[in-house]
Amino acid sequence: MHPPIPGREYGILKNKIAEWAGRFPEIKETGTDANPGVRLELSGVDVDSVIANANVNDNPGNRAALAKRLLSEEFGLTQGQLIDELSLVWRGTERSVEVVFGNVADEDELPDHDLMPQLDGRWRIAIDLPFDESEYGPVEDANRMRRLRERQGEPSRTVAWLPTHLSSQRYADFRRLVVIDKALVDEQRFNGQYAGHLSADNRASAKGLLETQRESLLKNVKAAFKQAYGLAEKKATDVELGFADHLQSLRAVDGLTLSFGQSLRDGVRHIAGKLLASQFPDHPDLDPEGTGTAVRPTDAKKIFGHVQAAVEARDGRAEVPAADRNLMRRVAGPLRLGQQKEAYFELSRYWVDHFQQLAREQGVTGDLSLITLTDWTDRPTPRGLPGFLTRLVVASFAEMDDRVWVRGGVPFDTTPGLHEIKDQDSLRSQPLPSEEDWDAARQRFTTVFGVHAPTLRRGRMVNQLARQIATEAGKYREEARQLVTELERHAGFLQLDETTETGRLAIARRAVELLDVLTRSAGQGAAGARRTVEALAAFDFGPVTPDRFGTSVKQAGAVAQALDSAPWSTLDLASSEGAEGEALLESLRNAAGSDQRTNDLKDALTRTQREVLALVKRNRAAATPPPAPPAPRPGDVSLDTPTSHPPVPEQSEPSTASTSSGASTSTGGRVRRSGGGRTTAGRAVAELQAELAALVAQEPGATVEITWRVVES
């Protein structure tokens, strides 16, 4: 062997053996690329007769189907119902490009609409096949693209990848591969139709030889495909020479060239990367080391957490755990959210300044919608960030600029997660109260209503506190008004002093004023939230401490109910029970006059009622003489006794605890089961209640009969 260039004998011989192995199944390549070998197997099996029987499968449809299948496998495409998709990681983000196979020059096979992307914003790569069943060639394919580009007003995102054609020799190998592949794919048809004339042993041998030949042909055809698509040096034995204009784009794309030496898989991704770079020139590189690692929504969630921590820190920096620092450098830095130092992450104001400047230029003074801000991330040149990264940028801007998320005009109480943000959501600037008003309102809210208040003076927190204030005030306002009504209704009996600012009635009235003020600004937007907080901070409590107001407000309902249901006629009996009765009333009035925190009026009413009834019972028992003993009846004295002085039954002395009214127990602890007497109608109510109280305590199921009549008018 005498090669044109000395030292090339090895390569020439290797190529020759590969070519022979594709034609003759008895020749088999062995070994490895570093140490190749060849083996000749003579089996005596008529393989050509099997191929001849299967030659019916060599038709245009099967040839196109096999070429598309091989190319799809080499490109690493995902097959869809209508189109194939190329999935790739570009600059650290997951992307998709549409792919369609067909004869670009043939407008019947590939009409204009099939060359256009299905989805808006997508690119479509039209890949021609390295052979043609008609008279068209790659030059006609390129001319079709040029004509289409001239006709389109706004060119679509379409690129045609045009291969040169296979040489006649390699095309024959490809057709032979089609036949062998079809023969082997269906075992039943192979045994019964293509190799049915062979014995079982010969069929098995023929199948093995054909499988070996198929592998050799596949290797040769794939190498020829790589040359045809411009990724390897073209050889006349494999492809037709003279065509090099492989990429035709309807849109101008800078640097759209093939990367010589790449595999088909890497080559198509190189093309897609160029297309995406022309579409999104400002997209940051989130995979600078080219590892093919895509940023995930979970990564964005971690980054947002560190951004929030830095925002809440007074110096705008937060320490990042060691495990997250590379992520912050790789993603947060290129996104211009901040800079990851050795341990600390420092915020950047890039997006705050960027969005504020665009808002000023376009005269936007109200809410900023997510849709608008998403559009602004592509200014001045497109970045094309995926949706979850756009939401990360916008949410970080909201934290840095202290804006509140709004949906349907209603502010969020808490910051939504990145996955919870919807397209219709907006950001609203929240006016802040002063530090002094914020601290005062927080302390007063917790003291008066007993509810925890947020700590940070931020827009979202102001909205949250304002809503909490309005909610709590609305919850207690009607009860507070009812308390004032009941106190005013019984002010005469309780002798309430309306001029004392620290008195119960004055506090109750001021509490109603406070609750009215706090609910007045509810639902009036961002300014209303600040006014609500400022109203609580500025309210004049006078000499009364907030905790006493809080007790009055929170217990207003229970006290008002106690006042409404109190037995005022029973309490009034104390006024006719002498000094003790007056003392009881004085104690009740003192409790009613003081604030609820000092004296619980509900307990005072219950206690006074109980003590008045006990006093009435005691006084009633002391004032009523014991009943006269009944006169003895004839049957009470026995005349049959031996003495002439029969004893007369004597009435025992009545117990000091028993009364004619039967209000207390008799000797031995038994409850009297009857009673009666004369009294005034006003006292009868209390006396009867006292009489029955003891009976009910021991015999709640006893049946009683009550009669009364007016004996004098």
C-alpha positions as CSV (number, residue, x, y, z in Angstrom):
1,M,0.0,0.0,0.0
2,H,1.4,3.4,-1.1
3,P,-0.7,6.3,0.4
4,P,-0.2,9.8,-1.0
5,I,0.9,10.9,2.5
6,P,3.3,8.6,4.2
7,G,2.1,7.3,7.6
8,R,-1.6,7.3,6.6
9,E,-1.6,3.6,5.8
10,Y,-3.3,2.7,9.1
11,G,-6.2,5.1,8.5
12,I,-6.8,4.0,4.9
13,L,-6.7,0.4,5.8
14,K,-9.2,0.9,8.7
15,N,-11.6,2.7,6.4
16,K,-11.3,0.0,3.8
17,I,-12.1,-2.7,6.3
18,A,-15.1,-0.7,7.6
19,E,-16.4,-0.4,4.0
20,W,-15.9,-4.1,3.2
21,A,-17.7,-5.1,6.5
22,G,-20.7,-3.1,5.4
23,R,-20.8,-5.0,2.1
24,F,-19.9,-8.5,3.1
25,P,-21.3,-9.9,6.3
26,E,-18.5,-12.5,6.5
27,I,-16.0,-9.7,7.3
28,K,-16.2,-8.5,10.9
29,E,-14.4,-5.7,12.6
30,T,-13.0,-6.6,16.0
31,G,-11.0,-5.0,18.8
32,T,-11.2,-1.4,19.9
33,D,-10.5,2.0,18.3
34,A,-7.1,1.9,19.9
35,N,-6.4,-1.7,18.9
36,P,-8.7,-2.6,16.0
37,G,-8.8,-6.0,14.2
38,V,-10.7,-7.9,11.6
39,R,-12.1,-11.4,11.4
40,L,-13.3,-13.4,8.4
41,E,-16.2,-15.8,9.0
42,L,-17.1,-18.2,6.2
43,S,-20.4,-19.8,7.1
44,G,-21.7,-20.9,3.7
45,V,-25.1,-19.3,4.4
46,D,-26.7,-17.6,1.5
47,V,-27.3,-14.2,3.1
48,D,-27.8,-12.4,-0.2
49,S,-30.9,-14.4,-0.8
50,V,-32.4,-13.2,2.5
51,I,-31.6,-9.6,1.5
52,A,-33.1,-10.1,-1.9
53,N,-36.4,-11.4,-0.3
54,A,-36.4,-8.3,2.0
55,N,-35.6,-5.9,-0.8
56,V,-39.2,-5.0,-1.1
57,N,-38.7,-2.8,1.9
58,D,-36.4,-0.5,0.0
59,N,-38.9,2.3,-0.8
60,P,-38.9,6.1,-0.3
61,G,-41.1,5.9,2.8
62,N,-38.8,3.5,4.6
63,R,-35.7,5.3,3.6
64,A,-37.0,8.6,4.9
65,A,-38.3,7.0,8.1
66,L,-34.9,5.3,8.9
67,A,-33.0,8.5,8.2
68,K,-35.3,10.5,10.5
69,R,-35.0,7.9,13.2
70,L,-31.2,7.8,13.0
71,L,-30.9,11.6,13.0
72,S,-33.4,11.9,15.9
73,E,-31.3,9.5,18.0
74,E,-28.1,11.2,17.1
75,F,-29.6,14.7,17.9
76,G,-31.2,13.5,21.1
77,L,-34.7,14.7,20.1
78,T,-37.9,14.2,22.0
79,Q,-40.6,12.9,19.6
80,G,-44.0,14.6,19.7
81,Q,-47.2,14.0,17.9
82,L,-46.7,16.7,15.3
83,I,-43.2,17.9,15.7
84,D,-40.0,16.9,17.5
85,E,-38.4,18.9,20.2
86,L,-34.8,19.6,21.0
87,S,-34.4,20.1,24.8
88,L,-31.2,21.7,26.0
89,V,-29.6,23.6,28.9
90,W,-28.6,27.0,27.6
91,R,-26.8,29.4,29.9
92,G,-28.1,27.5,32.9
93,T,-31.8,27.5,31.9
94,E,-33.8,24.8,30.3
95,R,-34.9,25.6,26.7
96,S,-36.7,23.9,23.8
97,V,-36.4,24.3,20.1
98,E,-38.8,22.8,17.5
99,V,-37.4,20.4,14.9
100,V,-39.0,19.3,11.7
101,F,-37.6,17.0,9.0
102,G,-38.4,17.2,5.3
103,N,-37.3,18.2,1.9
104,V,-36.9,22.0,2.2
105,A,-37.0,22.6,-1.6
106,D,-40.3,20.7,-2.0
107,E,-43.1,23.1,-1.1
108,D,-45.6,20.2,-1.3
109,E,-43.8,18.2,1.3
110,L,-42.9,21.2,3.5
111,P,-45.3,24.1,2.8
112,D,-44.5,27.5,4.2
113,H,-46.6,27.1,7.4
114,D,-44.7,23.9,8.3
115,L,-41.5,26.0,8.4
116,M,-43.0,28.4,10.9
117,P,-42.7,27.8,14.7
118,Q,-45.8,26.5,16.3
119,L,-45.4,28.4,19.6
120,D,-44.7,32.1,19.7
121,G,-41.2,33.0,20.8
122,R,-39.8,29.6,19.8
123,W,-37.3,28.7,17.1
124,R,-37.8,26.0,14.5
125,I,-35.0,24.1,12.8
126,A,-36.0,22.5,9.5
127,I,-33.6,19.6,8.8
128,D,-33.3,18.3,5.3
129,L,-32.2,14.7,4.6
130,P,-28.8,13.9,3.0
131,F,-30.5,12.4,-0.1
132,D,-33.4,13.3,-2.4
133,E,-35.8,11.1,-4.2
134,S,-36.5,13.9,-6.7
135,E,-34.5,16.3,-8.8
136,Y,-33.9,18.7,-5.9
137,G,-30.5,19.2,-4.3
138,P,-29.1,21.3,-1.5
139,V,-28.8,24.4,-3.8
140,E,-32.5,24.3,-4.5
141,D,-33.1,24.0,-0.7
142,A,-31.1,27.1,-0.1
143,N,-32.9,29.0,-2.9
144,R,-36.2,28.1,-1.3
145,M,-35.2,29.7,2.0
146,R,-33.9,32.8,0.2
147,R,-37.2,33.3,-1.6
148,L,-39.2,32.8,1.6
149,R,-37.0,35.4,3.4
150,E,-37.6,37.9,0.7
151,R,-41.4,37.4,0.8
152,Q,-41.8,37.7,4.6
153,G,-42.3,41.1,6.1
154,E,-41.2,40.1,9.6
155,P,-39.1,37.0,9.2
156,S,-40.0,34.0,11.4
157,R,-37.6,32.3,13.7
158,T,-36.7,29.5,11.3
159,V,-33.4,28.0,10.4
160,A,-32.9,25.3,7.7
161,W,-30.0,22.9,8.2
162,L,-29.2,21.7,4.7
163,P,-26.9,18.7,4.2
164,T,-25.0,17.8,1.1
165,H,-26.1,14.5,-0.5
166,L,-24.5,11.1,0.2
167,S,-22.3,9.7,-2.5
168,S,-23.8,7.0,-4.7
169,Q,-21.7,4.4,-2.9
170,R,-22.7,5.5,0.6
171,Y,-26.3,5.9,-0.5
172,A,-26.3,2.3,-1.7
173,D,-25.0,1.3,1.7
174,F,-27.8,3.3,3.3
175,R,-30.4,1.5,1.2
176,R,-28.9,-1.8,2.1
177,L,-29.2,-0.8,5.7
178,V,-32.9,0.0,5.2
179,V,-33.5,-3.5,3.9
180,I,-31.5,-5.3,6.6
181,D,-33.1,-3.2,9.4
182,K,-36.6,-4.0,8.1
183,A,-35.7,-7.6,7.8
184,L,-34.5,-7.9,11.3
185,V,-37.1,-5.8,13.1
186,D,-39.9,-8.4,12.7
187,E,-38.7,-11.9,13.8
188,Q,-41.8,-13.6,12.6
189,R,-41.6,-12.1,9.2
190,F,-37.9,-12.8,9.0
191,N,-38.3,-16.6,9.8
192,G,-41.4,-17.0,7.6
193,Q,-40.9,-14.7,4.7
194,Y,-37.4,-13.5,4.2
195,A,-35.4,-16.5,5.5
196,G,-38.1,-19.2,5.2
197,H,-36.2,-21.1,2.6
198,L,-33.3,-21.7,5.0
199,S,-33.0,-24.3,7.6
200,A,-33.4,-23.3,11.3
201,D,-29.7,-23.4,11.9
202,N,-29.0,-21.4,8.7
203,R,-31.7,-18.9,9.6
204,A,-29.9,-18.3,13.0
205,S,-26.6,-18.0,11.2
206,A,-28.0,-15.6,8.6
207,K,-29.6,-13.5,11.3
208,G,-26.3,-13.2,13.2
209,L,-24.4,-12.2,10.0
210,L,-27.0,-9.6,9.1
211,E,-26.9,-8.1,12.6
212,T,-23.2,-7.7,12.3
213,Q,-23.5,-6.2,8.9
214,R,-26.2,-3.8,10.2
215,E,-23.8,-2.5,12.9
216,S,-21.1,-2.0,10.3
217,L,-23.4,-0.2,8.0
218,L,-24.8,2.0,10.8
219,K,-21.3,3.1,11.7
220,N,-20.4,4.0,8.1
221,V,-23.7,5.8,7.5
222,K,-23.6,7.8,10.7
223,A,-20.0,8.9,9.8
224,A,-21.3,9.9,6.3
225,F,-24.2,11.8,7.9
226,K,-21.7,13.8,10.0
227,Q,-19.9,14.9,6.9
228,A,-23.1,15.6,5.0
229,Y,-24.2,18.1,7.7
230,G,-20.9,19.9,7.7
231,L,-19.5,18.7,11.0
232,A,-16.6,16.6,9.6
233,E,-14.2,16.8,6.7
234,K,-16.1,15.8,3.5
235,K,-14.8,12.8,1.6
236,A,-15.8,12.1,-2.0
237,T,-16.3,8.4,-1.1
238,D,-19.0,9.4,1.4
239,V,-20.7,12.6,0.3
240,E,-20.9,14.9,-2.7
241,L,-18.5,17.8,-2.6
242,G,-18.9,21.4,-3.4
243,F,-21.8,22.5,-1.0
244,A,-20.9,24.3,2.2
245,D,-23.8,26.7,2.8
246,H,-25.4,24.4,5.4
247,L,-27.3,26.9,7.5
248,Q,-30.0,29.2,6.1
249,S,-31.9,31.5,8.6
250,L,-34.9,33.6,7.8
251,R,-33.7,36.0,10.5
252,A,-30.3,37.5,10.7
253,V,-28.3,35.6,13.4
254,D,-24.8,36.8,14.3
255,G,-22.2,34.1,14.3
256,L,-24.5,31.3,13.0
257,T,-21.8,28.9,11.9
258,L,-21.2,25.2,12.5
259,S,-18.7,24.0,15.0
260,F,-16.4,21.7,13.0
261,G,-15.6,18.4,14.7
262,Q,-18.6,18.3,17.0
263,S,-21.0,15.3,17.1
264,L,-24.5,15.7,15.6
265,R,-25.8,15.9,19.2
266,D,-23.5,18.7,20.1
267,G,-23.8,20.4,16.7
268,V,-27.5,20.9,16.9
269,R,-27.2,22.3,20.4
270,H,-24.5,24.6,19.2
271,I,-26.9,25.9,16.5
272,A,-29.8,26.3,19.1
273,G,-27.5,28.2,21.4
274,K,-26.6,30.7,18.7
275,L,-30.3,31.2,17.9
276,L,-31.2,31.8,21.6
277,A,-28.2,34.1,22.0
278,S,-29.5,36.3,19.1
279,Q,-33.0,36.3,20.6
280,F,-31.9,37.0,24.2
281,P,-28.6,38.8,24.0
282,D,-28.7,40.0,27.7
283,H,-29.5,36.6,29.2
284,P,-27.0,36.1,32.1
285,D,-24.8,33.0,32.0
286,L,-26.0,31.0,35.0
287,D,-23.7,28.0,34.1
288,P,-20.4,29.7,33.5
289,E,-18.5,26.4,33.8
290,G,-20.6,24.7,31.1
291,T,-21.6,21.8,33.3
292,G,-25.1,21.6,31.8
293,T,-26.7,22.2,35.2
294,A,-30.0,24.1,35.0
295,V,-31.3,26.4,37.6
296,R,-34.4,24.9,39.3
297,P,-37.3,26.6,41.0
298,T,-36.0,25.2,44.3
299,D,-32.8,27.1,43.7
300,A,-34.8,30.3,43.2
301,K,-36.6,29.7,46.5
302,K,-33.3,29.4,48.3
303,I,-31.9,32.6,46.7
304,F,-35.1,34.5,47.6
305,G,-34.7,33.5,51.2
306,H,-31.2,34.9,51.4
307,V,-32.3,38.1,49.6
308,Q,-35.1,38.6,52.2
309,A,-32.6,38.0,55.0
310,A,-30.3,40.7,53.6
311,V,-33.2,43.1,53.1
312,E,-34.2,42.7,56.8
313,A,-30.7,43.3,58.0
314,R,-29.9,47.0,58.6
315,D,-26.7,46.9,56.6
316,G,-28.2,45.1,53.6
317,R,-26.0,42.0,54.0
318,A,-26.7,38.5,55.3
319,E,-24.4,35.5,56.0
320,V,-25.1,32.6,53.7
321,P,-24.5,29.0,54.7
322,A,-21.5,27.5,53.0
323,A,-23.7,25.0,51.1
324,D,-25.5,27.8,49.3
325,R,-22.6,30.2,48.5
326,N,-21.7,28.7,45.1
327,L,-25.4,28.9,44.1
328,M,-25.5,32.6,45.1
329,R,-22.3,33.3,43.1
330,R,-23.5,31.3,40.1
331,V,-27.1,32.7,40.0
332,A,-27.8,35.7,42.3
333,G,-24.7,37.5,41.0
334,P,-25.3,37.2,37.3
335,L,-29.0,38.1,37.9
336,R,-27.8,41.3,39.5
337,L,-29.5,40.7,42.8
338,G,-26.3,41.2,44.7
339,Q,-22.8,40.0,45.2
340,Q,-21.8,36.9,47.1
341,K,-18.6,37.7,49.2
342,E,-16.7,35.0,51.0
343,A,-19.4,34.5,53.6
344,Y,-21.9,37.4,53.2
345,F,-24.3,38.2,50.5
346,E,-24.6,42.0,49.8
347,L,-27.7,43.4,48.0
348,S,-27.5,45.3,44.7
349,R,-29.9,48.2,43.9
350,Y,-29.7,47.5,40.1
351,W,-33.3,46.3,39.8
352,V,-34.7,49.0,42.1
353,D,-33.0,51.7,40.0
354,H,-34.0,50.0,36.8
355,F,-37.7,49.6,37.5
356,Q,-38.0,53.0,39.2
357,Q,-36.4,54.7,36.1
358,L,-38.7,53.0,33.7
359,A,-41.7,53.9,35.9
360,R,-40.7,57.5,35.8
361,E,-40.1,57.5,32.0
362,Q,-43.5,56.0,31.4
363,G,-45.4,58.0,34.0
364,V,-46.5,55.0,36.0
365,T,-47.4,56.2,39.5
366,G,-49.7,53.5,40.8
367,D,-49.4,49.7,41.1
368,L,-46.8,47.9,39.0
369,S,-48.2,44.7,37.6
370,L,-46.2,41.5,37.3
371,I,-46.8,41.6,33.5
372,T,-45.4,45.1,33.2
373,L,-42.3,44.3,35.4
374,T,-41.7,41.1,33.4
375,D,-41.7,43.2,30.2
376,W,-39.3,45.6,31.8
377,T,-36.8,42.9,32.6
378,D,-36.2,42.7,28.8
379,R,-35.2,46.4,28.7
380,P,-33.2,47.7,27.0
381,T,-32.3,44.4,25.4
382,P,-34.1,41.1,25.9
383,R,-33.0,38.7,28.6
384,G,-35.6,36.1,28.1
385,L,-35.5,34.8,31.7
386,P,-37.7,31.8,32.5
387,G,-40.9,32.6,34.4
388,F,-39.7,31.4,37.8
389,L,-36.5,33.5,37.5
390,T,-38.5,36.6,36.4
391,R,-40.7,36.1,39.5
392,L,-37.5,35.9,41.6
393,V,-36.3,39.2,40.2
394,V,-39.6,40.9,40.7
395,A,-40.1,39.5,44.2
396,S,-36.6,40.6,45.2
397,F,-37.4,44.1,43.9
398,A,-40.5,44.1,46.0
399,E,-38.5,43.3,49.1
400,M,-35.8,45.8,48.3
401,D,-38.2,48.6,47.5
402,D,-40.6,47.7,50.3
403,R,-43.6,47.1,48.1
404,V,-46.7,45.1,48.9
405,W,-48.2,42.3,46.7
406,V,-51.7,43.0,45.7
407,R,-54.3,40.7,44.1
408,G,-57.6,42.0,43.0
409,G,-56.9,45.3,44.8
410,V,-56.4,43.5,48.2
411,P,-52.9,43.5,49.7
412,F,-51.3,40.3,50.9
413,D,-50.8,39.9,54.6
414,T,-47.7,37.8,54.1
415,T,-45.2,37.6,51.3
416,P,-46.4,35.0,48.7
417,G,-44.0,32.2,47.7
418,L,-42.5,32.5,44.2
419,H,-44.8,29.7,43.0
420,E,-47.8,31.5,44.5
421,I,-47.4,34.7,42.4
422,K,-49.9,35.0,39.6
423,D,-49.8,37.0,36.4
424,Q,-52.6,39.3,37.6
425,D,-50.7,40.2,40.8
426,S,-49.3,43.7,41.2
427,L,-46.9,45.6,43.5
428,R,-48.0,48.6,45.5
429,S,-45.9,51.2,47.3
430,Q,-46.9,51.3,51.0
431,P,-46.4,54.6,52.9
432,L,-44.8,54.0,56.2
433,P,-45.6,55.6,59.6
434,S,-42.7,57.1,61.6
435,E,-40.6,54.9,63.8
436,E,-42.1,56.5,66.8
437,D,-45.7,55.9,65.6
438,W,-44.9,52.3,64.6
439,D,-43.5,51.4,68.0
440,A,-46.3,53.1,69.8
441,A,-49.0,51.5,67.7
442,R,-47.4,48.0,68.1
443,Q,-47.2,48.3,71.9
444,R,-50.7,49.7,72.2
445,F,-52.2,47.0,69.9
446,T,-50.7,44.2,71.9
447,T,-51.7,45.8,75.2
448,V,-55.3,46.7,74.3
449,F,-56.3,43.6,72.2
450,G,-53.8,41.0,73.5
451,V,-52.7,40.1,70.0
452,H,-49.0,39.8,68.8
453,A,-48.0,42.7,66.5
454,P,-45.4,42.4,63.6
455,T,-42.0,43.8,64.4
456,L,-40.4,45.1,61.2
457,R,-41.5,48.5,59.9
458,R,-42.0,47.4,56.3
459,G,-44.8,48.0,53.9
460,R,-46.2,44.5,54.1
461,M,-46.0,44.6,57.9
462,V,-47.8,48.0,58.0
463,N,-50.6,46.5,56.0
464,Q,-50.7,43.4,58.2
465,L,-50.9,45.5,61.4
466,A,-53.5,47.8,60.0
467,R,-55.7,44.9,59.0
468,Q,-55.3,43.3,62.4
469,I,-56.2,46.6,64.1
470,A,-59.3,47.0,62.0
471,T,-60.3,43.3,62.5
472,E,-60.0,43.5,66.3
473,A,-61.7,46.9,66.5
474,G,-64.6,45.7,64.4
475,K,-64.9,42.6,66.6
476,Y,-65.4,44.5,69.8
477,R,-67.1,47.7,68.7
478,E,-70.8,46.6,69.0
479,E,-70.1,45.0,72.4
480,A,-68.4,48.2,73.6
481,R,-71.4,50.3,72.5
482,Q,-73.8,47.9,74.3
483,L,-71.7,48.3,77.5
484,V,-72.1,52.1,77.3
485,T,-75.9,51.7,76.8
486,E,-76.2,49.4,79.8
487,L,-74.1,51.6,82.0
488,E,-76.0,54.7,81.1
489,R,-79.3,52.8,81.7
490,H,-78.3,51.9,85.3
491,A,-76.1,54.9,86.0
492,G,-78.7,56.3,88.5
493,F,-78.8,53.2,90.6
494,L,-75.1,52.6,90.5
495,Q,-74.5,56.3,91.1
496,L,-71.9,56.5,88.3
497,D,-69.8,59.7,88.1
498,E,-69.7,60.7,84.5
499,T,-67.2,63.5,85.1
500,T,-64.3,61.2,86.3
501,E,-62.0,60.3,83.3
502,T,-60.8,57.2,85.1
503,G,-64.3,56.0,85.8
504,R,-65.9,53.0,84.2
505,L,-68.5,54.9,82.1
506,A,-65.9,57.5,80.9
507,I,-63.5,54.7,79.9
508,A,-66.3,52.8,78.1
509,R,-67.3,55.9,76.1
510,R,-63.7,56.6,75.1
511,A,-63.2,52.9,74.2
512,V,-66.1,53.3,71.7
513,E,-64.5,56.4,70.3
514,L,-61.2,54.5,69.9
515,L,-62.8,51.6,68.1
516,D,-64.7,53.9,65.8
517,V,-61.5,55.7,64.9
518,L,-59.6,52.4,64.2
519,T,-62.3,51.0,61.9
520,R,-62.9,54.3,60.0
521,S,-59.9,54.0,57.7
522,A,-60.2,50.2,57.0
523,G,-60.3,49.3,53.3
524,Q,-59.0,52.7,52.1
525,G,-55.8,51.5,50.4
526,A,-52.2,51.9,51.3
527,A,-52.6,55.4,52.8
528,G,-55.5,54.1,54.9
529,A,-53.2,51.4,56.4
530,R,-50.8,54.0,57.5
531,R,-53.6,56.2,58.9
532,T,-54.9,53.3,60.9
533,V,-51.6,52.7,62.5
534,E,-51.0,56.4,63.2
535,A,-54.5,56.7,64.6
536,L,-53.8,54.0,67.2
537,A,-50.4,55.6,68.0
538,A,-51.9,59.1,68.4
539,F,-55.2,58.3,70.3
540,D,-55.4,60.2,73.6
541,F,-55.9,57.7,76.4
542,G,-55.8,60.5,78.9
543,P,-54.9,59.5,82.5
544,V,-56.0,55.9,81.8
545,T,-53.4,53.3,80.8
546,P,-53.9,51.2,77.7
547,D,-54.2,48.0,79.7
548,R,-57.3,49.4,81.4
549,F,-58.8,50.3,78.1
550,G,-58.0,46.8,76.9
551,T,-59.7,45.2,79.8
552,S,-62.8,47.3,79.2
553,V,-62.9,46.5,75.5
554,K,-62.2,42.8,75.7
555,Q,-64.7,42.2,78.6
556,A,-67.4,44.7,77.3
557,G,-69.7,41.9,76.1
558,A,-69.7,39.9,79.3
559,V,-70.2,43.0,81.5
560,A,-73.0,44.3,79.3
561,Q,-74.7,41.0,79.5
562,A,-74.4,40.9,83.3
563,L,-75.9,44.4,83.6
564,D,-78.7,43.5,81.3
565,S,-79.6,40.3,83.2
566,A,-79.0,41.5,86.8
567,P,-81.9,41.2,89.3
568,W,-82.2,44.9,90.0
569,S,-85.4,44.5,92.2
570,T,-83.5,42.2,94.4
571,L,-80.5,44.5,94.6
572,D,-82.9,47.4,95.5
573,L,-84.0,45.5,98.6
574,A,-80.7,46.3,100.2
575,S,-81.8,49.9,100.6
576,S,-84.4,48.9,103.1
577,E,-82.2,46.6,105.1
578,G,-80.5,49.2,107.2
579,A,-76.8,49.9,107.5
580,E,-75.8,46.4,106.2
581,G,-77.8,46.9,103.1
582,E,-76.4,50.3,102.5
583,A,-72.9,48.9,102.9
584,L,-73.6,46.3,100.3
585,L,-74.9,49.0,97.9
586,E,-71.9,51.2,98.6
587,S,-69.5,48.3,97.8
588,L,-71.4,47.6,94.5
589,R,-71.3,51.2,93.5
590,N,-67.6,51.6,94.3
591,A,-66.9,48.5,92.0
592,A,-69.2,50.0,89.3
593,G,-67.5,53.3,89.5
594,S,-64.0,52.0,89.1
595,D,-62.6,50.5,85.9
596,Q,-63.0,46.8,84.9
597,R,-59.4,46.0,85.5
598,T,-59.6,47.2,89.1
599,N,-63.0,45.6,89.9
600,D,-64.9,43.0,87.8
601,L,-68.4,44.4,87.7
602,K,-69.8,41.1,86.6
603,D,-68.6,39.4,89.7
604,A,-69.6,42.3,91.9
605,L,-73.2,42.1,90.6
606,T,-73.4,38.3,91.3
607,R,-71.8,38.7,94.7
608,T,-74.0,41.6,95.8
609,Q,-77.2,39.7,94.7
610,R,-76.2,36.7,96.9
611,E,-75.3,38.9,99.9
612,V,-78.6,40.9,99.7
613,L,-80.7,37.7,99.7
614,A,-78.7,36.4,102.7
615,L,-79.2,39.7,104.5
616,V,-82.9,39.8,103.8
617,K,-83.3,36.2,105.1
618,R,-81.5,37.0,108.3
619,N,-83.4,40.2,109.0
620,R,-86.7,38.5,108.2
621,A,-86.0,35.6,110.6
622,A,-85.1,38.0,113.5
623,A,-88.2,40.1,113.0
624,T,-90.9,37.3,112.9
625,P,-92.1,35.9,116.4
626,P,-92.4,32.2,116.8
627,P,-95.9,30.8,116.1
628,A,-98.2,30.1,119.2
629,P,-98.5,26.4,120.1
630,P,-101.7,24.9,118.9
631,A,-104.5,24.4,121.6
632,P,-104.7,20.8,122.7
633,R,-107.6,18.8,121.3
634,P,-109.7,16.3,123.3
635,G,-107.9,13.4,121.7
636,D,-104.5,14.7,122.7
637,V,-105.1,13.8,126.5
638,S,-105.5,10.3,127.6
639,L,-108.2,9.6,130.3
640,D,-107.0,6.1,131.1
641,T,-103.8,6.9,132.9
642,P,-103.5,5.9,136.6
643,T,-102.8,9.5,137.7
644,S,-105.4,12.1,138.1
645,H,-103.0,14.7,136.5
646,P,-102.4,13.5,133.0
647,P,-99.5,15.3,131.4
648,V,-100.4,17.7,128.6
649,P,-98.1,17.7,125.6
650,E,-95.8,20.7,125.7
651,Q,-94.7,22.6,122.6
652,S,-91.0,22.5,122.3
653,E,-89.1,25.8,122.1
654,P,-88.8,26.8,118.5
655,S,-85.3,26.7,117.0
656,T,-83.7,30.1,116.6
657,A,-83.0,29.1,113.0
658,S,-86.7,28.5,112.1
659,T,-89.0,31.3,111.1
660,S,-92.7,31.6,110.3
661,S,-91.7,32.1,106.8
662,G,-89.9,28.8,106.6
663,A,-86.9,30.4,105.1
664,S,-84.4,28.3,107.1
665,T,-83.9,24.8,108.3
666,S,-85.5,23.4,111.5
667,T,-83.7,21.6,114.3
668,G,-81.8,18.7,113.1
669,G,-80.9,20.3,109.8
670,R,-84.2,19.5,108.0
671,V,-85.7,22.1,105.7
672,R,-89.1,23.4,106.6
673,R,-91.7,22.3,104.1
674,S,-94.2,25.0,104.6
675,G,-94.4,28.7,105.5
676,G,-96.4,31.8,105.4
677,G,-96.9,35.2,106.9
678,R,-97.7,38.8,106.0
679,T,-95.3,41.2,104.3
680,T,-95.3,43.9,101.7
681,A,-95.4,43.1,98.0
682,G,-91.9,44.6,97.5
683,R,-90.3,42.3,100.2
684,A,-92.3,39.2,99.2
685,V,-90.2,38.7,96.1
686,A,-86.9,38.4,98.0
687,E,-88.4,36.5,100.9
688,L,-90.0,33.9,98.6
689,Q,-86.8,33.5,96.7
690,A,-84.9,33.0,100.0
691,E,-87.4,30.5,101.3
692,L,-87.3,28.3,98.2
693,A,-83.5,28.5,97.7
694,A,-82.8,26.1,100.6
695,L,-85.5,23.7,99.6
696,V,-84.2,23.6,96.0
697,A,-80.7,22.9,97.3
698,Q,-81.8,19.7,99.1
699,E,-85.0,18.7,97.3
700,P,-84.9,20.1,93.8
701,G,-87.7,17.8,92.7
702,A,-90.2,18.7,95.4
703,T,-93.7,19.8,94.3
704,V,-94.8,23.0,96.1
705,E,-98.1,24.9,96.2
706,I,-97.9,28.7,96.3
707,T,-101.0,30.9,97.3
708,W,-101.1,34.6,98.1
709,R,-103.8,37.3,98.5
710,V,-104.0,41.0,99.3
711,V,-105.2,41.5,102.8
712,E,-105.4,45.3,102.8
713,S,-105.2,47.9,100.1
